[in-house]
Amino acid sequence: MVEQSIKYRYDTQLLIEGENLDEDTISDYFNENFDGDCLLAVGDEDLIKIHFHTNEPWKVLEYCRTLGEIYDIVVEDMDRQARGLKG
């Protein structure tokens, strides 16, 4: 059996509730400052959903907290899931 390597270990998802949120500005910040892939930043000026694969989810949480209230936070370890373990 060939073991696959996961480049970005943590699937990080959350909601940001705030004012004057801009998904393009948030996406640009992610692309310029975080190492990861599969970025999804969608919503409107009051609520943005984030989905991002990274090895440093705490940096994502710290940044998003500066934008507003964060909630429904999920950080899943995709490496553990790939090995059939609880993630």
C-alpha positions as CSV (number, residue, x, y, z in Angstrom):
1,M,0.0,0.0,0.0
2,V,1.3,3.4,-1.0
3,E,1.0,6.1,1.7
4,Q,0.0,9.5,0.5
5,S,1.6,12.6,1.9
6,I,-0.7,15.4,2.9
7,K,1.0,18.7,2.3
8,Y,-1.4,20.8,4.4
9,R,-2.5,18.8,7.4
10,Y,-5.4,20.9,8.9
11,D,-8.7,21.6,7.3
12,T,-9.7,24.9,9.0
13,Q,-13.3,26.2,8.8
14,L,-15.0,29.0,10.5
15,L,-17.5,31.9,10.2
16,I,-16.5,35.5,10.7
17,E,-19.3,38.0,11.8
18,G,-18.4,41.6,11.5
19,E,-18.9,44.9,9.7
20,N,-17.7,45.9,6.2
21,L,-16.1,42.5,5.6
22,D,-14.7,42.0,2.1
23,E,-14.1,38.5,0.8
24,D,-11.6,39.8,-1.8
25,T,-9.5,41.6,0.8
26,I,-9.6,38.5,3.1
27,S,-8.6,36.2,0.2
28,D,-5.7,38.5,-0.8
29,Y,-4.5,38.5,2.8
30,F,-4.6,34.7,3.0
31,N,-2.7,34.3,-0.3
32,E,0.0,36.8,0.7
33,N,0.5,35.7,4.3
34,F,-0.5,32.1,4.8
35,D,0.9,28.9,3.4
36,G,-1.9,26.6,2.4
37,D,-4.5,25.7,-0.3
38,C,-8.2,25.2,-1.1
39,L,-9.1,28.7,0.1
40,L,-12.8,29.5,0.2
41,A,-13.7,33.0,1.5
42,V,-17.3,33.7,0.7
43,G,-20.1,35.8,2.1
44,D,-21.1,39.4,2.4
45,E,-20.1,42.5,4.4
46,D,-21.6,41.0,7.6
47,L,-20.7,37.3,7.4
48,I,-17.8,35.4,5.7
49,K,-17.3,31.6,5.7
50,I,-13.7,30.5,5.6
51,H,-12.4,27.1,4.5
52,F,-8.6,26.6,4.2
53,H,-6.0,23.8,4.4
54,T,-2.9,24.8,6.3
55,N,-0.3,23.5,8.7
56,E,-0.8,26.5,11.0
57,P,-4.5,26.9,11.7
58,W,-3.8,29.1,14.8
59,K,-2.5,31.9,12.5
60,V,-5.8,31.7,10.5
61,L,-7.8,32.0,13.7
62,E,-5.7,34.9,15.0
63,Y,-6.1,36.9,11.8
64,C,-9.8,36.2,11.4
65,R,-10.4,37.3,15.0
66,T,-9.1,40.7,14.1
67,L,-11.9,41.0,11.5
68,G,-14.8,40.3,13.8
69,E,-16.4,37.6,16.0
70,I,-15.4,34.1,14.9
71,Y,-17.5,31.0,15.6
72,D,-18.5,27.5,14.3
73,I,-14.7,26.8,14.3
74,V,-13.7,23.4,13.0
75,V,-10.1,22.3,12.7
76,E,-9.7,18.7,11.4
77,D,-6.5,16.8,11.1
78,M,-6.6,15.3,7.6
79,D,-3.5,13.2,8.2
80,R,-5.2,11.4,11.0
81,Q,-8.4,11.0,8.9
82,A,-6.3,9.5,6.0
83,R,-4.9,6.9,8.5
84,G,-8.5,6.0,9.5
85,L,-8.2,7.7,12.9
86,K,-10.6,10.1,14.5
87,G,-9.6,13.6,13.3
